Amino acid sequence: MVDPVVEPAETDPLDERFSFCMNEKPNIDVAVRNFLAIQLAKPSAPKKAKENNIGKADNKKEPEEPLDPIGVQRVCGSILRNVNSVELLPPGEWSIKVPQGETQTGLDRIDQITEYKVLYTLSTALTRKEKKITKALGKSMLRLVWPEVREKVTTEC
């Protein structure tokens, strides 16, 4: 008896997007902590003036103002807190609030809605399980919520 040829099933776009979002690296928490470390590691004194082609020192660079370590920590903490506290609209309401762009193709709109549904589902599930969004999701989530988060962080800090 001959076995029928079994063709692999096509992958569901939602499953692909779920997998992509859950495995996005770095996650928001790690990215913000790396940013904090880089900002705090920057030297507060100006670098030595570099010599130009003629051998004279080029002193045009003004000294950088030292960063307030507590202030930078406050901003980073505010970003993480606000991303974790964002409540996304249900996909139907979001689709009405964020209509299709004039130059956006139908396929691009479907991809945008698919990504929103995935991020909405993941963030809702994480919140229900009392898990932090910032520890599980990456730049896709941050891009989605950044305008709202930036406004809150600016107000807080």
Steps between C-alpha positions, in 0.01 A plus 500: 500500500633841406489780756325811376723800462443727792569862429595722790215722612547869445590689811233724644607868478368559854713216636805638320437847642444364854826312479684801363371736772569256782856437382595859417833589657591705686183535700401848614635454853847399378508775237413772753755368750767493227409857408532600866841338528625673184372838615659466841827379353544807281782718623385827647817687405568604143737282301842633413495724199598316185764646279395611156700435184740788567584379848302762691252399763137522392321645804158557341331225700323634805518302824209263556284573798527213747192284531318477827517126578188515716312685225599243236393218732170677564430530126587135435284383791215715375527347153484147640213580737296670230551226241387243758191704589380570144153367432449433131161551340320189376592444133158609370517834682864547401415444132246782519731734693795431266352492149679378191744757365427660164808348340489174697418195290235251607764233565704741713186581700430131555859453622461800733174365644652152536798640692271704724280196575806296589644770728159560658456129570851461640483810720156402631619147581815630671299748707255230608788281613651802680809483279685808381459594135849650496661168594317302230464727197736704288508783250169416329316574824714804577431648155127450553481664842784753476292813419284447810796398718714795386221742593465349849877488558535864395227598744650294787861600454 
